[in-house]
Amino acid sequence: MEERAVVLGKLMLRGYWLALGLVRRVIGCGPFESFDSEDAMLINRARQDHLASLGLNLVHQSILEVGAGVGRHTAFFEKLSCAVISTDARAENVAEHLRRFPHRQGRVFVADLSVPGSHQWFGQFDIVYCYGALYHLRDPTLCIRELAKNCRKLFLLETCVNPTDNGEINPVIEDRDNTTQSFDGVGCRPARDWVMQQLRQNFPFAYVTVTQPNHPDFELSWPVSSKRKGLFRSVFVASRSPLVLPSLSSTLLAKQTRLAAHFSGEPHEARL
């Protein structure tokens, strides 16, 4: 049964990536080209291959996807027979999302994570998916606290982080005119220890992943050497119930391993 689930997961996710490649070829460039760049495609694949490898129950769940941009991540959950509600702070991103994927009409909304109560009326979901959004916010504390209210089971978080665990949110200036960046021009690079602390304040259980996605932005050694420049990312999972999985650690790790080192072939194994 388990082998059948793995094979099914691989087939579903392979179809997902073929479909996204077709969308990219059709859409081309324009004001949303940052979402459609080769770099964006590569990191999205790395993120979701990694998510699929964690052994979490992601099938037939209700999903709140925040910071959805133009809808690049949504099909991952649709392929797993999930019911997805997506939000983004930018009306232009929501409009483009619906232009590309009109079948999602009535399930994509404008909602700003920096506004208290912005997601309250959506209600509760089995899973809150917050990938690539937290570090674009001025107040990440508000984001985690508010989204915890929407979350029944799992909070999935991927974010850029500070290269050292200094316990701070570490504000940064971003280009507010870029549709992939902070809506108000101020973002952050929260430290990993700060993220874990906030997750523990809002959920009974918090974890960092043992592996990192197969992309150079996901650092393997902490603290990061001062010689290394660029963005540094981490993946976290918070839960209402304990998760006993070899893919998760309840304590921060100084060393992590690349997903590709743990799986042969295509790393698409999902628990179905």
Helices and strands as residue ranges (DSSP letters): H 2-27, H 33-36, H 38-53, E 62-65, H 74-78, E 83-88, H 91-100, G 102-104, E 108-110, G 120-122, E 125-131, G 134-136, H 140-150, E 151-160, E 171-173, E 186-188, H 192-202, E 205-209, E 211-212, E 233-239, E 248-249, E 257-258, G 259-261
